[in-house]
């Protein structure tokens, strides 16, 4: 029973159970009860994006190389990823969530935080209502964690899902009542906390700290001496304290898109082509949200999984894909060395504002450029990103066709 003080927040953490697999089962019932994984082909260095519960019982898990998954589960079926279908189903799920409240923070395609503090009903009852709605109307299973803050709600959901067994989705609802946050967390291992990876967990173990309760009992000042500000933050989290608000879409701090290649890519033209597409996608998301950005961020991942990032501020807030691409390309040239293999490339923007982009009083009066940018953005918004294509992209496609034709002779 969630019988805390009237001022206690009611935060839900929603996680769709094996989402990609659940969607595939809806469209192909023959997959129900089978060991299968959604992801790339093993011969193309594919990885597991999602796997069914029968496959998990045999040691398959997300982010595992598909070749390794097939060794762990020789009869594993491999189903190709269908991103557009998953996005459509995710949107339908979030429509059901928004029926309860506008205070929704979607953090991934299959995960969201929901603030139900304004509702008078018990949050567990609302969680069951939401779970039933998603299940009966969409045919999708989900699990929920309920607590007074985001940290504990997410961990509660992870614990609830982990306690389930068998070859079916957990469909768990785990509630942590107000005042029970610290006692709920206490017996869990330190790496259940956000910010505690393998290295930090080992360092904590070296200090004799193995559970969150061990960490919560430490003095803030003493632990700050050991790990700096990070140590202080960890002790506060271990006590179940988290005041972060649920951030709605309009309050987003950043927007990003990224691509993981099926093979490492060292060709500059292919990398820049991908970078251009990502920049246009980010710009499209900005316009849909009615936002402009002030900072562009580039993310690369090398073959050894090292992941450097670089960022640069714009002269003024913008939402134009070519502007974002131009800055991202500058960052790329600074960071990438010719021939260097890239596993992942991503573009992001931050410093978001809903203020329209304006020219300064003393800016150069390049009216033609302003009009052109506005016209291009409007046409892409109406007819799609391919409505207008850069000359360099047309040349790239022409050269590629010529190369293909030469190879056929």
Phi, psi and omega in degrees: 000129181269079188250041183280187180295156181299335183275351181293135178288157177241098184248129175252142169245117181258132178222118178287129185286120179042057193306305183302317181294319180297321178293317179297322179294326177298321183270347177214085183302341179296343180280342183300127180084357182265155173275108179215161180226142174262127181167194182275161180292144181297326180289347178253020180061034180291158177237163180281117176275326178199153179218151181288164182293323173302324178291323179296325179295342180256015173097005178276142177211163180299148179074000176285138173305137184298327178297321178291323179297321179292328176289322179290327183223086187303330181269014186296131173272136180252121182248128181293152180287140176233082188300319183298318178297318181294321179297320179298314180293324178297318178299321179293322176298312183294333174298321177293322179295318182291347173294332181277321184193158174274350183275076184234129177243101178278120185256350173196180183297336185232022188211142180202154169257143181228127177259111182253023184300331182282348180275144181274343182288160174297135182297329178296320178296320178293323178297318179293322177298316180294315179301316180294320179299313181295324182287312185282323183275330184242346180076021184248137176274149176210160176237154182223144171247140183234128179198187180270355179208168186294317181303306185288325179298317180292316180295321178301318179295318178298317179295316180297317179293322181291335181283344181285155179220167180101186185258019179240158179301147183292323183046048186271150168230116184241123186246130173245114184288155177305132181095345182260007186302308184295318181292327177293318183284331192311313184280353184282153178293154183302327184286000172285344180279144171300138177092359179248099175266186182304318182293315179294321179299319179293322179294320177295320179297324178297333177271003181084016181254109184245335179244163178297327177297320177302318183290319183295334183278353181282150176290137178302314182294318180296317184286333175294328177293329182280315187236009181072205182299328178302318180297319178298316179297322180296318179296319179297316178295321180298335177275004177080021183261126179201109183261007183297136179279161169286124186260115180285170186301319181292341181262013182306145178266340181202159174226136182210160172219147179210161181226133172258121182286148177290339174220151179296137186245130177241004181274122185298317182298317180293320180294316180291325177298315179295318180299319179297316179297321179294318179298319178295322178295319178297317179298320178298317178296323177299313183294322178298327180272356182068035185239160169237158182242154178247348183223138177248137183233134177251138179232129175234150173230124180280177181298331180272011178074004170297136187231084177282153176226153175218152178218159181211141179276147175275157178294329178206157181304140182211164178224020184268129183297323181291324177294315179296318180296318181301317180289317179299324179293319176302315180295322179298314181299324180289328190264326187266139175256138183310130179087349182292131184283134181242130178266323182219144175223139182214152177233135177221160175228151179216187185063048187283142180215149176264012176281136178296149178290132183230153174272140178286160184299326184252014176290155175300133185281063181275073185295323181298319179297317179299314181295320180296314180300315180296318181294316179299313180300318181295318181293320178293323179296325183274318188249358180104162184294338183273002181298325179232128184240137178296147178301322180296326179290321178297320178295321180297317179294320179296317180296323180294318178297320179297319179296320179296318180294321178298321182291342181272347183286000000 
